[in-house]
Amino acid sequence: MGIITVLWEKWVEFRRDFYKITLAAMIGPLMYILVFGMGIRTAPHGQPYLNFLIPGVVALATMNGSFGAIAQSLNVQRLYEKAFDQVIISPTPLWQFIAGQIIGGSLRGIYAGCVVLFLVLPVKTGLCFNGWSFFIMFLNGAVFSTLGVVISFYAKSHTDVPRFSNYVIMPMAYLCNTFFSSDSMPGGMRMVVRYLPLSQASGMIRSIANGTGFSGEGIWILTGYLVVFSGAAFWFLYKKKNL
């Protein structure tokens, strides 16, 4: 019941701000596709650049949608509304609260990815998105939702969340195999970027969309991030509970 309660809260929030959320999910990806897609015609491997760009923007949208849906709102609830204190003293198991946040953020990320797919429907690219694509979108969203939970607990003020976005989320958005291939990076930097979660998600979604299959290694890497971030979220949560 705790998970359902959290998901209902997310649904009410989504329904209340539907137009704002949808517009926010459209503007950024649309600008990326127009600016980069119209400006660059061919990818490094000879395929149309849009075939490289669109899967990367889908992965990017799931990251931004999931992280943004959790980190900012949960941080406000904890620091200013003090609603989080009520969760701690309620009979709801804390693991259900975290699970609800993660699932709710993942669903928001999938929604943002689907908005991108809807925007590019008129474009004849030959890309194919199937059930595996949406599973990876969900898993990628779960990773960044959990990271959002961790950051919302770690933040000491309301400005810490945007600051983290500028230092971590934004660099990943541009470097992690989204707008250009990481193969062109220097060796050491390429190895670091390759194992970041967004790089894995965008690479797998792109491989599926182009019909070349994907390696299961990426799923294990994303799952590893999810486990680590979940452990950190539980640690922060139970530490606050026992203060």
Buried (B, 14 or more C-beta within 10 A) or exposed (E): EBBEBBBEBBEEBBEEEEEEBBEBBBEBBBEBBEEBBEEBEEBEEEEBBBBBBBBBBBBBBBBBBBBBBBBBBBBBBBBEEEEBEEBBEEEBEBBBBBBBBBBBBBBBBBBBBBBBBEBBEEBEBEBEBEEBBBBBBBBBBBBBBBBBBBBBBBBEEEEBBBEBBEEBBEEBBEBBBBBBBBEEBEEEEBEEBBEBBBBBBBBBBBBBBBEEEBEEEBBEBBEEBBEBBBEBBBEBBEEBEEE
